[in-house]
Amino acid sequence: MTSSQMTKIAVALGACFAAYKFLPHPAARAMALGVAGVIVGRQIPYVQDAL
């Protein structure tokens, strides 16, 4: 994985964390966690095949 790819993932995860941290609505917080889980899951080889 190149540093360019790592930067893109870090920015996306940072946006998800900011949404989780600052949004008061429980559904929006759950959405942020779900999106972050998919971002991380796409990097794991076994999970990547299932997605």
C-alpha positions in Angstrom: 0.0 0.0 0.0 1.4 3.3 -1.0 1.5 6.5 1.1 -1.1 8.0 -1.3 -3.5 5.2 -0.6 -2.9 5.5 3.1 -3.6 9.2 3.0 -6.9 8.7 1.3 -7.9 6.1 3.8 -6.8 8.3 6.7 -8.8 11.3 5.4 -11.9 9.1 5.0 -11.6 7.6 8.4 -11.0 11.0 9.9 -14.2 12.3 8.4 -16.1 9.2 9.8 -14.6 9.9 13.2 -15.6 13.5 13.1 -19.2 12.6 12.1 -19.3 10.0 15.0 -17.9 12.5 17.5 -19.9 15.6 16.7 -23.3 14.4 15.4 -25.8 13.9 18.2 -28.3 11.7 16.4 -27.7 7.9 17.2 -28.6 6.8 13.6 -26.0 9.2 12.1 -23.4 7.9 14.6 -24.2 4.3 13.6 -23.9 5.3 10.0 -20.4 6.7 10.6 -19.3 3.6 12.3 -20.7 1.4 9.5 -18.9 3.4 6.8 -15.7 3.3 8.7 -16.1 -0.5 9.1 -16.5 -0.9 5.3 -13.4 1.3 4.7 -11.3 -0.9 7.0 -12.9 -4.1 5.8 -12.0 -3.3 2.2 -8.4 -3.4 3.2 -8.5 -6.9 4.7 -7.9 -9.6 2.0 -10.5 -12.1 3.2 -13.2 -9.5 3.8 -12.4 -7.7 0.6 -13.5 -10.7 -1.5 -16.8 -10.8 0.3 -17.5 -7.1 -0.3 
